[in-house]
Amino acid sequence: MEIALLSGIHGEKRKPVVYNIRMHELAVAESLIKTVLEKSEDEEASRVVKVTIVVGNLAGVVTDSLHFCFDEVARDTIAEGATLEIETVSATAFCQSCRDEFEVGQYDFACPRCGGVIIPSGGMELYIKDIEIE
């Protein structure tokens, strides 16, 4: 958990604001479980066994936190106890100059081949690949 102290207008003191580092992952887990439960209901499933998702390494998702949030949100549903499998996808980019596509790191901003401007082309994925039900 992080705490940020904010000062008010004209320097008056204000209460600390607490930011939970799992906020983003909690929202992702809630959306994920909602979709899984809707699809499971359509199939008249009695239990969700496993959910496989694809996450790009630039999607801003902390996988350990997502696992924790998934388990919490799934509690008291037919998805309780389901395995969350996360497949990660590397970031890729396309160079406008030499037309090459390649893997990039989070802070790569130029083509390693020619130094040209690059356009991200992968690594932001976040979707459900498979739901295993009974």
MOUR-V354443 format. One record per residue. RES is the residue in one small letter. PSI is psi as a letter, one per 40 degrees, with the letter a starting at -180 (* if undefined). Layout:
BEGIN
res={RES:RES}
psi={PSI:PSI}
END
This chain:
BEGIN
res={m:e:i:a:l:l:s:g:i:h:g:e:k:r:k:p:v:v:y:n:i:r:m:h:e:l:a:v:a:e:s:l:i:k:t:v:l:e:k:s:e:d:e:e:a:s:r:v:v:k:v:t:i:v:v:g:n:l:a:g:v:v:t:d:s:l:h:f:c:f:d:e:v:a:r:d:t:i:a:e:g:a:t:l:e:i:e:t:v:s:a:t:a:f:c:q:s:c:r:d:e:f:e:v:g:q:y:d:f:a:c:p:r:c:g:g:v:i:i:p:s:g:g:m:e:l:y:i:k:d:i:e:i:e}
psi={h:i:h:h:h:h:i:a:h:f:e:i:i:i:i:i:h:h:h:h:e:e:d:d:d:d:d:d:d:d:d:d:d:d:d:d:d:d:d:d:d:d:e:f:i:e:i:h:d:i:h:h:i:h:h:i:e:e:e:f:h:h:d:d:d:d:d:d:d:d:d:d:d:e:h:f:i:e:e:h:e:i:h:h:h:h:h:i:h:i:h:i:i:h:h:d:d:e:f:i:h:i:i:i:i:d:f:h:e:i:h:e:d:e:e:i:h:i:h:h:e:i:e:e:i:g:i:h:d:i:h:h:i:*}
END
